[in-house]
């Protein structure tokens, strides 16, 4: 089963194209490191929850969209090897600055338990 790395980020709507540009460059590197796919999603409908929701999870402010993304790795070992490579790959230093407040990003790593994709 795949290993999933997931992210939720608040991005200023004015920075949408800058985000897409950086995300595409990063996705190329993740794919080179062995990622099966990288999925980036820009918010359309984000309802307010009664206790919590996507917006509150990342302290989204007026004028910000929510990005929900994930990287699918073939397994945990490939993900860990990719993480090690990231720290030694000089191309990350040449990457444009991320167009969002990284302190409000939430992320985690997940073991896949099933997939209806077949």
Secondary structure as the mmCIF struct_conf table of DSSP 4:
data_model
#
loop_
_struct_conf.conf_type_id
_struct_conf.id
_struct_conf.beg_label_comp_id
_struct_conf.beg_label_asym_id
_struct_conf.beg_label_seq_id
_struct_conf.end_label_comp_id
_struct_conf.end_label_asym_id
_struct_conf.end_label_seq_id
STRN STRN1 UNK A 3 UNK A 12
HELX_RH_3T_P HELX_RH_3T_P1 UNK A 13 UNK A 15
HELX_RH_AL_P HELX_RH_AL_P1 UNK A 16 UNK A 32
TURN_TY1_P TURN_TY1_P1 UNK A 33 UNK A 34
STRN STRN2 UNK A 35 UNK A 42
BEND BEND1 UNK A 44 UNK A 44
HELX_LH_PP_P HELX_LH_PP_P1 UNK A 47 UNK A 49
BEND BEND2 UNK A 50 UNK A 51
HELX_RH_AL_P HELX_RH_AL_P2 UNK A 54 UNK A 57
TURN_TY1_P TURN_TY1_P2 UNK A 58 UNK A 59
TURN_TY1_P TURN_TY1_P3 UNK A 62 UNK A 63
STRN STRN3 UNK A 64 UNK A 73
BEND BEND3 UNK A 74 UNK A 75
HELX_RH_AL_P HELX_RH_AL_P3 UNK A 76 UNK A 88
HELX_RH_3T_P HELX_RH_3T_P2 UNK A 90 UNK A 92
TURN_TY1_P TURN_TY1_P4 UNK A 93 UNK A 94
BEND BEND4 UNK A 95 UNK A 95
HELX_LH_PP_P HELX_LH_PP_P2 UNK A 96 UNK A 98
BEND BEND5 UNK A 99 UNK A 99
STRN STRN4 UNK A 100 UNK A 100
HELX_RH_3T_P HELX_RH_3T_P3 UNK A 102 UNK A 104
STRN STRN5 UNK A 106 UNK A 111
TURN_TY1_P TURN_TY1_P5 UNK A 116 UNK A 117
#
